[in-house]
Amino acid sequence: MFLAWRRLGWLLLAVTLEVAVACVYVGVHYVTDVLAGALLGGVCGALTWFVLGFGPVAHVVNGFDGALTKAHLRRNPAATS
């Protein structure tokens, strides 16, 4: 998310860090659990990034992109030159 939609990415990164710290603080997870989850999430995100070129996935992502643009969470690509 952070690479594709910067503003939304910052928000999701902040929420993710808050949840990670809270889980360790409360004792639900160890630090290694949280780091392993972050690594797994990063790998899944990278794989998804490479899959975006396929038709059905690209259609869904383009629809989500349009919704983010309407919600002012992403700049309109046509307006920037």
N, C-alpha and C positions, 0 to 999 in steps of 0.2 A: 504494500500500500504506500509505504513511504516513498518508494522510487517513482510510482506512477502519479500519486496525488499528494503533493507535499503537505498541504495544510491539514488534510485528514490524517495523513501519516503521523504528523507531530502529535495530534490528539490521541490517536490510537497507541502510539509509543508511550505517552505519559500514563495512560490508563493501564497499559500492560505492565509498566514498571511498578506502578502503585499496587497492582494485584500481586505481582511477584514478591515485592517486599512484605506485603501483608501476609501472604502465605507462609513465608519463612518466619516472620515475627510471631505469628500465632502458633507455629509449630506443625502446621499441616504438611509442609514439605521441607526437605533439606535444600541447601543452596545448590547442591549438585543436581537435584531434581529439576529445579528451576532452570539451571544452565542447560541441562539436557533437553528440556522442553523448548528453550530458545533456539538451540541448535537444530532440533527437529523442525521447528517452525520455519527457520531460515532456509533449510534444505527444501521443504515443501513449497515455500514461496518462490525459490529459484526455479524449481521444476515447473511451477505454474507459469512463471514468466516466459519460459520457453514454449509452453503449450499454447499461449495466447494466439498464435498464428493460425490455429485450426478453426475452421468455419463455425461450428456450433458454439464453441467456447468464446470466440471473438464476438459473436452476436450478443451473447449474454453480457460480456464485459463492456461492449459499446453501449448497451442499454443502461448499465450501471453508471458508466461515464457520463451519459446524458443526464441522469438523475443528480449526480454530484454537481454538474455544471449548473443545473437549475436551482440547486440548494446553495449556490455560491461557495461550495467547498472545493471547487476546481475552476480555474480560468477557462474561458471559452477558447478553444484552440483556434477557431476562425478569427477571433478578435485580435489575437497576438500575431505579429508579423516580424 
